Amino acid sequence: METSNPSSKSGVFLKWELLRVPFNGILIAVCLSFSQLTPLSWGDGGIFWSFVQWILIANLLFFACPLIERAAANAGIRHFWLTAVLFWAGLFLATFLTVLQLFLWTLRHSL
């Protein structure tokens, strides 16, 4: 059966969907930590929508990871570390972009 093979199409996508939970959990923790370290105003809702916007963008970018892994598998590259490298590199990029956006939002609204 195709789903039992981790390098099959459905196996790759299922594996990445299971990784989406810790990915989102870490991003939400970063956002909440950032909000505790800065004098943000939750009253106008702007920072909340900024969080939502960047978490949605990060999830759209997250979808590229199984596509990259599947393309690598089609090219004959099936290393066990590929998933970990893609996950951590993507998480680092998403975290960096989210923190940068929140930092810029804070600067714009503190002037």
N, C-alpha and C positions, 0 to 999 in steps of 0.2 A: 504494500500500500504506500502511496506517495507521502502521506503525512508522517509515517514513521521515520523517514529519512530526513535528518536535520538540514541537509543541503538542498532538499526539494523546495519548490516554490512555496508551497503552503507551510512547510517546516520552517523556512527562513522567516516568513512573515509572522507566523505564530510566535516564534522565539522573540522577535522584536516587539510584538504586542505585549508580551509578558515583561519586557524591559521598559515599556512605556510607564508603568506604575512607579518604579523607583526614579526614573527620569523626571517625571512630573513632581514626585514627592521632594526630590532634591531642589528643583527649581522653585517650588512653593516655599520651602524652608529658606532658601536664599532670599526670596522676595520679602518674606516676613521678618527675617533677620535684618535686612536692609531697612525696612520700615521702622524697626526699633532703634536703629542707630542714627537715624536722621529725623529732623523735625518736620515730618510730613503731615499734611492735613488730610484726614480721611473725610472731612465734612463735605467737600465739594464733589467727591467721587472720582476726581480726575486721576488720582494715583491708583485707585482700584482698577479703572479701565486701562491704565497703562500696564498694570500687572497682567490683566487678562489679555491685552493685545500682544504682549511679548511672549506669554506662555503659549498662545495660539500660534504665533509665528514659529516659536521653537518646536512645537509639535508638527508643523508643516515641514520644517527642516528635518525633523526626526524621521519622517517618512522616507527621506533619501537614503538612510542607512541600510534598510533591507534591500533597496534597489541596488545600491553599490555592492553589498555582499552577494546578491544574486548574480550580478554581472561578473563579479570576481569568480564565483563558482562556475559560471558558464565559460570563463576563460581558463579554467583549470586550477584556479587558486583556491584551495580549501584548507586554510590553516586555522587551527583552533583559536588563535589569538586575534584573528581579524575582527570578530564580533566585539571583543573587549576594546581593541584599539578604536574602532568606529564609535562605540558607545562613549568612551571617555573623551575622545576628541570632540565628538558632538556635544556632550554635556559641558565640556569646558567652553566651547564656542557659544553655546546657548546661554550659559551662566554669564560669560563675559559681556555678551550683547545685552542681556537683561539688566545687569548691574550698570552698564554704561548708560542705557536708556533711562533707568531710574535716577542715576546721578544727574544726568542732563535735565530730567524733569524737575528734580529738586532745585537745581541751579536756576532754571527758568522761573520757578514759582517762589523763589526766596528773594528775588530782586524787587 
